[in-house]
């Protein structure tokens, strides 16, 4: 025992001595094993010469005989500081070849496609690849099955004769407790019954098995039913080829006279292109069937039929049986929409129908154009108070947003008239300094006269009087088809689409200063149809033939020239052609425009430049 301990301690302290000892011991075992094998084969074969001790074959060992690392059941952490992990059966060092670092493992797993089925044997320095049989055994073990598929547990049966015996196996009598009820079980049952009755223990009732909802097969009505196993189309869903049309009376060998072609019809048939002919043959009449000759177009027709079967795609046209009444939208009940006007309250009897209407800022007066006459009526009573007959070719009428000023676009002029209306309130909002001086507030009509009065005659501006109403008139180089007023009431924009010069197509007029600003040398190449002011910002929206653009007027004033103001590339709203009207809400979040095709487009200025919704 003392010698074994000394030898073990010496092997740990002196690895070289261990190599020598292991080598000598391995050589002894190899020589004895080879001599025993020779003795076994001596009777059946000729004697084999022993290999030389210096050759490698003398020291080779079979891997099936045992582990490659013969260092014993020694922890591998003893070799962490060494370049080897043990010794072979010959006493040679087993060099560490596997990369045990995390980076090495990651590289191995990424480059080796069989990394998932590779097992590392760190003691023998090997990478073992599991075979398909090994994987099958592992799967069966994980499922709780026998490793071998050929194993049958029912086959393990030991046959023996069970003869009737007169003596029992054991003569010991059964205990009495087996025939008496258990006292402790009775107490336990009584305790459980008490807890159940008191409600401390709730017995869960067996929930009824919920019926599985039927799974809707979205491909149930598919034309082609594909088998997932064979990936081939089911034969039951093949589309039959179209049948050949049955022969008509004209194809008979003895057709009636009305089916035969005349000379003119034959000439017309021959002059017609083959693809434009109604029939590919000329009907012929024979006395009997044996006189019928060979059909010339037989091969051509068979060839076309083959092309039809081979190249023409087939499809099943599903006919939808839809009730037309179900397509109509469900309208709400009329009683749910009340209150709403149901009876006529006011009728404006102005002769013919009016084609231009405008309501003033107070909401009490309405102006209507009837036969080149402008009637100003009371909305509540329908009575006309004023009639202006001095205009011709009226295009548009508007009211000033704050004052009783009627703006009329007639021909190539824009006329602003101060209208004195009944019961117009005075402007009570005066400057405190002026109130201290004793000034009285002016009426809205007086403010309108002051706005439209000017002394010096400006270019294209002149004073005018129409049927007793004082105002001013602004001349243009073309017909004014559309006008718009700013919310403040100081600016008017006039649009003349028919002007030859693009700079005169859109003009902004400042009423207090009696000045005009031409807009358009930047946009002269595109025809302007109408323009409106932005409700809250110093911007203008101009509608062109195929788009609407919004320009900044502040930047235009900074780059103004003698010919006009230059407008930069404004924000473009697309999706509308030939607009005839447009407007923007007070918050400037939505822009609505209509075109000549009776289409109304709604633009959300905060989302994008395309139509948010379209109404037809």
Secondary structure, 3 states (H helix, E strand, C coil): CHHHHHHHHHHHHCHHHHHHHHHHHHHHHHHHHHHHHHHHHCCCCCCCCCCCCCCHHHCCCCHHHCCCCCCCCCCHHHHCCCCEEEECCCCCEEECCCCCCHHHHHHHHHHCCCHHHEEEECCCCEEEECCHHHHHHHHHHHCCCCCCCCCCHHHCCCCCCCCCCCCCCCCCCCCHHHCCCCHHHHHHHHHHHHHHHHCCCCCCCCCCCCCCCCCCCCCCCCCCCEECCCCEECHHHCCCCCCCCCCCHHHCCECCHHHCCCHHHHHHHHHCCHHHCCCCCCCCECCCHHHCCCCCCHHHHHHHHHHHHHHCCCCCCCCCCCCHHHHCCCCCCHHHHCCCCCCCCCCCCCCCCCCEEEECCCCCEEEEEECCEEEEEECCCCCEEEEECCCCCEEEEEECCCCCEEEEEECCEEEEEECCCCCCCECCCCCHHHHHCCCCCCEHHHHHHHHHCCCCCCCCEEEEEECCEEEEEEECCCCCCEEEECCCCCEEEEECCCCCCHHHCEEEEECCCCEEEEECCCCCCCCEEEEEECCCCCEEEEEECCCEEEEEHHHHHHCECCCCECCCCCEEEECCCCEEEEEECCCCCEEEEEECCCCEEEEECCCCCEEEEEEC
